[in-house]
Amino acid sequence: MAVELDGVDNYIHFGEMAEPGIGPFTICGWFQVANVTSRMIIFSDEAHTNANQKGIIRIEFRGDEAGDYLNYTTRKNDATGIIISVGTTTLVANTWYHVAMTRTGTTGHFLINASTDKDDTIDAGSYTNDDSTLMGRYSHTGADWMAGKLEDWRYYEKVLTDEQIARLVSGYRGPVGGEVGWWSGRHFQGVSHPDGAVLTADTHYLPNQSSNSNPGNPIGGVTARASDAPYAGSGVWTSILTGISQVVGGSITNTGALIRDTRKLTAGAITNTGSLTRLTKKVVAGAITNTGSLTRLTKKVVAGAITNTGSLVRLTKKVVAGAITNTGALTTVKAVLQKFYTWTASFRASDREDPYHAGSDEKRGRA
């Protein structure tokens, strides 16, 4: 489920939350905008008056400016050091996006759909303020109302890794660990069949699924809607072990540690630049390129080329078509097989000479 805002007078009020101060934080969640012509506040944690506009953590869509980008605004609580970091991803109306805003020290790392939208240097000071956190409207003027939808928003007083954010983008809806605020949008207090229901302020709260309070209060006639945002369940996840069972088209790219990426790839390319244990069992078409250490690449490749520029222990059992190129160290099983064959032949010869071995002629009663 998601909440839908009308762009006129709807928003979500969370009360005063514990801000991160000078510490790290992550704010992330799913959203879509209903048009690409307006300025819309998605998330706003800041003081509510122009005279006291400080301690700002804000995510907003600037459809009123060229590019249709997100802006990520931060400002210290002494009203100095305001930084507006302009994203680089052009948004499309009525399309689900996952946004993540993180800070470590003076580094702001902002992602859309687990890809970097902007990295920027921001102020290392405290962002604490004494006012409420809002979604869907500008805090101190009530302007820039959001027209669109929101789902599964989270707040952490730590920086989620890119891998954890990618897991959320894949549709994971369970806990990551350390949630300070978590409003899934799947449940509303006092509403049994929420799709299409107009939520009543001070009654149909969005529960905070973390251990803290601060439920989301739907103000102005917020509507609950069935959502088609990516959803893949809520089982507890700690690390990426299996990525996907089958990919019919497209490419898979890994730049970090990868245990098992896929069982079958029908089309597209697989590229790995980090540590790889097992890539795939079968590739029907496309190329596999590895520039890092590789333990086992594939059992069968029907078409395409395999290229390795790092150390290689085992490349493949069977290649029907295509080329295999290795420019690094390659360990083969030829020498091992030769030694095994020699040892087996010697063993069988000694077997025939041992009268007490189960396979000897004398043991069978034959002279």
N, C-alpha and C positions, 0 to 999 in steps of 0.2 A: 504494500500500500504506500501511497504518497499523499502529500498535502498539496492542494492547488490554491494558488493565490491569484486574485483577479486584477492586480495592478492598480486598484483604486483605494482600498482601505483595509486590506487583509494583511496580517503579519503574525509572527509567532513571538511571544514574549517569554523569556526564560528566567527573568529575575536577575539579581546580581550574582554572578558566578565568581569563583576563585580564579583570578587571572594568573598567568605564569610569572608575573614580575620580571626578573632578569633571566629567568630560566628558559630552557627550550620548550617548544610546544608544537603540536600538530592540530590543525583543524581541517576536516575533510568530509566530503559527502557528495551525494548525487544531486544534480539539478538539471532543469531545462528551462529555457526562456521561450515565451510565447511569441515574441517578435524580436527583430534585430534592429529596431529603430529607437529604442528608449534606453535611458539610463536606469539601471535597476540595482538596488542594494540586495545582495544575497545574504551576507553575514556581516553583522556590525556589533562589535564590543568596544564601546568608547563612551566618553562623557557626553551628556545629552544637551549641552548648551554651547553656542558658538563661543561664548566667553571662556568656557572651560573645556574646549575641544582638545582633549589630550588622552593619553593611554589608548591609542587607536589600534585595533586589529580589524581590518575590514576587507571583504571580498565583494567586488561590484562588477557588473557588466556595463560596458560603455558602448551600447548600440547607437548612441548619439554622436560617436566619434568614428573617424575612419578606422577600418580594420575589424570592428566588432570584436574587440579583445576584452579579456578580464583585466581589471586593475587590482593590485594587492597593495593596500595602504597600511603603513605602520607609523606610529609616532609615540615618543616617550611621554610619560605622565607629567613631565615638566613643561609640556607644550612646545618642545623643540625637537628638531631632528625628524620632521615628517618626510617620509619616503613613499612615493607612489611608483610602484614597480609595474610597468605595463607589459602584459603578456604578449605572446606572439601567435597564439592559435585563434584563427577566425572561427567564430561560433555560428552554428546554423540553428534556426528556430525549430522548436519542437523536437529537439534531439537530446538524448540523455548524455551528460558528461559527468565524469567524476573529477572533482577538484581537490587538491591537497595543498595546504599552505603550512610550511614548516619554518622554524627558526632555530639555529644553533649559533649562539654568540652574535656575530655581525653578519652571518650568512642567512639570507632568505632563499629558500628552495621551494619553487612553486611548480606543481605538476597538474596536467590535465590528462586523464586516462592513462596514468602512470608514466607519461612522457614529460620531460622537462618543458614547461611553458616559459619559465623565466628563472634565472638565478641572479641575485642582486645582493649588494652590500647594504645592510640596514643598520640601524642604531642598536647598540648593545644595551641600552638603558632599560629601565623598568616600564612595562606597559600597563601596570595596575591602574584601575580607575574605580570609582564608587557607584557606577551606574549599571543598568541592566543590559543584558545581551539580547539582541533582537535579530530576527531573520525576516527579510521581506520589505524593510523600510529603513530610511535614513533615521538615525537615532535622535538627532536634536532638532530636526525640522519637520519630520513626518513626510518628507517628499521622497521621490525616487522609489515609488512602490514597485515591488516585483510582480510581474505577470508571468507565471510559470509554475513549475512543480519542484518539490524538494523531497528527498528521501534519504534515510540512513545517514544522519549527520553525527559526527563524533568529535570530541575534544580530548586531547592528551597533553599532559605536562611532560612530554618527552617527544623526541623526533622518531616517527615511524621510519623504518628502512624502506628503500625503494621496493624491496621484495614484498614487504608487508602491504604496502600501498597497492602493488600489482595484484596481490591476492584479493584485496577489496574490489579492485576494478574487475576482476574475473567474475564477480558476483557473490563472493563470500559474504555472509551476513552474521557470522558468529563473532564472539569476542576475540580481539587480538591480545588483550591484556593491558591493564593500566588505564582503562577508560575513566576519565573524569566526568565527561558528559557523553551520553549516547542516546539519541532519539531515532529509532529505526523508522518510525512512521507506519509500522505494521499494526500497531495497537493503539486504541484510543479509549480512555476511561469512559465507561457507561455507554459504549456503542458496540452492539453485537454484530451488525451488518454494515460496515462503514462505507462501502463503495457508494459514492454519490451523496453521502450524508453531510449536511452542513453542521459543522462543529460549533458548539456553544461555548463561549468564553467562560472561564472559571468553572467549567463542568467537564468538558470532553478533552482533558489534558492528554498530551503526548508524554507517556511515562519516560523518565530517565532510567535507562536500563543499566547504568553504572550503579555503584554503591552510594551515590550522592543524591541529593534532592534536585531542585531545579527542573521540574517538569515543564514541558512546553505548553504555554497557554495560547490557544488559537483565538485571535482577536479579529473582529469585524466580519465574521462569516466565512472562515476558511472551510474549504470543502475537501473531504477525504475522497481519494480516487484510487481505483485499481491501477497498478503500475506495470509498465513493460520494461522497466530498467533491468539490466542484467542481474540475474538471481541464481545462485548455485548452492543454496542451503546454508546451514549455520553450524555444521559440525566443527568441533574445536580443531584449530589448525595451528601448528607451530612452525613448520618449514615446508618449502615446496619439495615434494618427493616425486609425485607424478603429475605432469602438466596436463595431458589430455590423451584420450584413447585414440582418437582419429581426427585427422585434419584432411579435409578434402581439397581445399585450395588455399593458397596464400603462403606466407613464409613464416618460419620460426627462427627467431634470433635470440641468442643468449650471450650476455657479456659478463656473467658471473658464474658462480659454482652451480653445476647442474647435475642432478643425480639421474633422473630419468625423464626425458622430455615427452616422448610420444611412442606409441606402438606402431602406428601406421601413418604414412604420409603419402597421399595420392598425387599431389601436385605441389609445386613450390620448392623453395630452397631452404635448407637448414644451415645456419651459420653459427659457429661457436668460437668465441675468443677467450674463453675462460677454461676452467677445469671441467672435464666431461667424463663421466663414468660410463654411461650407456645412452646412446642417442636414439636408435630406432631399430626395430626388427626388420622392417621392410620399407623400401622407398621405391615407388613405381616410376616416378618421374621427378626430374629436378636434380640439382647438384648439392653435394654435401661438402662443406669446406670447414676445416678445423685449423686454427692457428695456435692452439694451446696443447696441453698434454691430453692424450687420448688413450683410454684403456681398451674399449671395444666400440667399434663404430656401428657395424651392421652385419646381419647374417646374409642378407640378400639385397642386391641392387639390380633392378631390371633395366633401367636406363639412367643415363646421366653420368657425371664424372665425380670421382672422390679425390680430393686433394688434401694432403696433410703436410704442414710445414713444421710440425713439432715432433716430439717423441711419440712413437707408435708401438704398442705392444701387440695388438691384434687388429687387423683391418677388417677383414670380411671372410666369410666362408665361400661365398659364391657371388660372382658378378657375371651377369648375362650379357650386358652391353655397357659400353662406356669405358673410360680410362681411369686407372688408379695411379696417382703420382705421389711419391713421398720424397721429401727433401731433408728429412731428419733421420734420427736413429730408428731402425726397423728391426724388430726381433721376429724371427720366423720359427716355425716348428720343425723345419727340415732336419736339423741336427738332432733334435730330440727324438724324432721318429727313427732316424738311423740307429741311434743308440738303443732304443727300445727294441728294434728289429734284431740287432745283434745279440742283445741280452736274451730275447725270447728264443732265438735259434739255439743259443748255448744251453738254455734251460731245458729245452726239449731234448737235446742230445744227451744231457746228463740224466734226464728222466728215464730214458730207455736203458741206461746202465744201472739204475738203482732198483734192486730186487724188492725193496720194501715200499716203493712208491705206488700209490693206488693205480697208476696207469701203466705199470711195468708188465711185461709178459709173464714173469714168474708169479706175480701177485694174482694174475688172472688164471693161473694154472696151466699156462701154455709154455712148452719148452722152446 
